Amino acid sequence: MKVNVIGGGPGGLYSSALLQKSNPDWEIDVYERDPKDNTYGWGIVFSGSTLRKLREADYETHERITDAFAKWDPIDIYHGDSYVRCGGHTFSGLMRSDLKDILRERCADLGVTMHWEHEVEDPTALAEEADLLIGADGLNSPTREAYRDAFQPRVRTGEAKFAWFGTEKPFDVFTFIFRENEHGLWRVHAYPGRKSTFIVECTPETYERAGLEEMSADEGLAYFEDLFADHLDGYELESKLYSWRNFPIVENRTWSHENVCLVGDAAHTAHFSVGSGTKMAMEDAIALHDAFVEKGAADLRGTLNWYEKERRDAVERIQEAAATSRRYFENTERYVDLPSEQFAFNLLTRSGAITYDELKIRDPEYTDGFDRWFGKHTSGADRQRAVDQPPMFQPFDLRELTLENRTVFTPGPSSDGGNGHPSSAQRQRLVDLAEAGPGLVVSEPLAVSARGRLHEGTPGLYTDDHGDAWAAAVAETGEVPVGAELFHAGRRGATEPRTRGLDRPLDDAAGWDLLAPSAKPYRRGSRTPERMDEDDLAAARESFVAATRRAAEAGFDLLQLNVAHGYLLSSFVSPLTNERDDEYGGDLDGRLRYPLDVLESVAGAWPDDRPLTVKLNATDWRPEGMGLAEAFTIGERFADSGCDLLTVAAGQTTPHDRAKFDRDVLANYSEQIRNEIDVPTMSTNHISTTDEVNSQVGRATADLCAWYPPGVDVTSL
């Protein structure tokens, strides 16, 4: 078999070595545009799992690579003047130039022919003369471009600016440095090697304020040698190719076409904060080799399909974690004001690949210390306890209310009641959930008027009888605080119970007239609501106030106002559902006017010592709808109007939203809102383990977590 390889980096060389080793009679040629001893990178980092794969694939190169390794275990984090160390993160690294020497020599020993300083102008010509062409030609892959229509690449760039430097300073562990000066916040990723790698990253605004665009290489190096002098200890920084870039994000619809396949950066990239592109390229090479072992050379199409099928899932998992990590470093300003201990925990768990429990295994001493710090920080005590509980079991104060732990049971809508009166099952569910031991139970949504019900059986708080019924239930809940969630279904009302399908309208005889900011039905076939006039607005507002008073009299400890899910109040907020041209429509200030009026009226009727929270949408999940940037403004306005905590939801504003079903997406929204506007939040991403609660609370994703543990049926009666 004749194989041509474009690219003499680690991906191309390792692919060639593995294929040649297994197939000595194959003719394999590598074409590289640079001289054989030229490399622009510094250090390369490998994890333990990658090393195991290298050992199994080719023991000889594995031995030479590991002999050249620098190995380390902890991660050091410098946050301002503070320092945190966490162990158990086993890494190994070597210089990129050393790795290329090892792979080049291995290829030569096996009989691979290498053509250095050979610019390939036409990859299609090399494909035509070979049985297989491997495009290992990097970010700006000529192979990918030559077959663009087939590969359908998508190349984007991240927001942050970064530059790679080297230094003789012997960093002994993976080190993160976060340093602020008059120009902004700088991030450093440094790790050991024969020469240490020193990556500097910043926002475009910081880059511009520092004037780096106008600086020469010498001036730029001097700037950072001065800024990080206390970490460099007199050592200089070096640059092989001084340049500032935005990280390129490469994806392809497919990695192979006819007799051509892509490996490494030509096929995919992942941000350097979660690993190295070199590691991924070498794992690609292993998968490609294994594909030939599994399928054979006779069925090339099947072999290349097998390669991509076996490898793509792993790559996409890495890319997903890398995207989360990249966004963290693009927005580190959002978290920099966290206490150093929590900032470090947030950094360590940023991608979701490492959690509280994982850290407990890797470094119990670090995690125990974090628990003790979190307990002291939560209590405000002068001294830190010798032993303390994990974040999940730390108390949380809202006004005069103290929750004993950070979990919340929040049941969804049910339809067992009648005319707003809660059924015995609906009341008993509140009692049963409180007995299960959460920090807080929040009722299912309670309608503030008959026209505000979702279903005929939706419970409410719009008569004194309703209040008396709920008061009896609250009296049985014991010491666990109980909250009431108030809502008006708006244009989503008058529907069948959800057991018969979501948002299916009742027939005309059974239904009732609906209210909304605009006369737009929720979905095709839904009842068209009446556009609310001044009298309707006043009446609905008074319904919320009256229900608030009943909730207080019933003994509820907390009140939550629902401004989410496409119900009445959120319909005012979203431009998708509010088409008014009066003072309650138009720009965001206008669309927020009525929900804020309601919130302020409710706050005036609710006891001052009891907390008031708001459930809001972080996004409509529609391109033309409300997004996260507006949610920041909305959250700030709610907080200024008396809201103590924001429960973060998303979507359902319209029935055709483009929902993201990643289980972490709602947690990410919660984290961004919490730390962007400095307001406590509750996450709602359906977590079910203590590990998830500890991770989210510990890393300041949320202060409270809606929890769905095994054995507790939170959502149904």
Secondary structure as UniProt FT lines:
FT   STRAND          2..6
FT   HELIX           10..22
FT   TURN            24..25
FT   STRAND          27..31
FT   TURN            36..37
FT   STRAND          43..47
FT   HELIX           48..57
FT   HELIX           59..67
FT   STRAND          70..72
FT   STRAND          75..79
FT   TURN            80..81
FT   STRAND          82..86
FT   STRAND          91..95
FT   HELIX           96..110
FT   STRAND          113..115
FT   TURN            116..117
FT   HELIX           123..128
FT   STRAND          132..135
FT   TURN            139..140
FT   HELIX           142..146
FT   HELIX           148..151
FT   STRAND          153..167
FT   STRAND          174..181
FT   TURN            182..183
FT   STRAND          184..191
FT   STRAND          196..202
FT   HELIX           204..210
FT   HELIX           212..214
FT   HELIX           217..227
FT   HELIX           229..232
FT   TURN            233..234
FT   STRAND          237..238
FT   STRAND          245..252
FT   STRAND          256..257
FT   TURN            258..259
FT   STRAND          260..262
FT   HELIX           264..266
FT   HELIX           272..274
FT   HELIX           277..295
FT   HELIX           300..330
FT   HELIX           332..334
FT   TURN            335..337
FT   HELIX           340..348
FT   TURN            349..351
FT   HELIX           356..362
FT   HELIX           364..379
FT   HELIX           391..393
FT   STRAND          396..398
FT   TURN            399..400
FT   STRAND          401..403
FT   STRAND          407..409
FT   TURN            419..420
FT   HELIX           424..435
FT   STRAND          440..447
FT   HELIX           450..452
FT   TURN            456..457
FT   HELIX           464..475
FT   TURN            478..479
FT   STRAND          482..487
FT   HELIX           490..492
FT   HELIX           498..500
FT   TURN            502..503
FT   TURN            508..510
FT   STRAND          515..516
FT   TURN            524..525
FT   STRAND          530..531
FT   HELIX           534..554
FT   STRAND          558..563
FT   TURN            565..566
FT   HELIX           568..573
FT   TURN            575..577
FT   TURN            583..584
FT   HELIX           588..605
FT   TURN            608..609
FT   STRAND          612..617
FT   TURN            623..624
FT   HELIX           628..640
FT   TURN            641..642
FT   STRAND          645..649
FT   TURN            655..656
FT   TURN            663..664
FT   HELIX           665..677
FT   STRAND          681..687
FT   HELIX           690..698
FT   TURN            699..700
FT   STRAND          704..707
FT   TURN            710..711
//
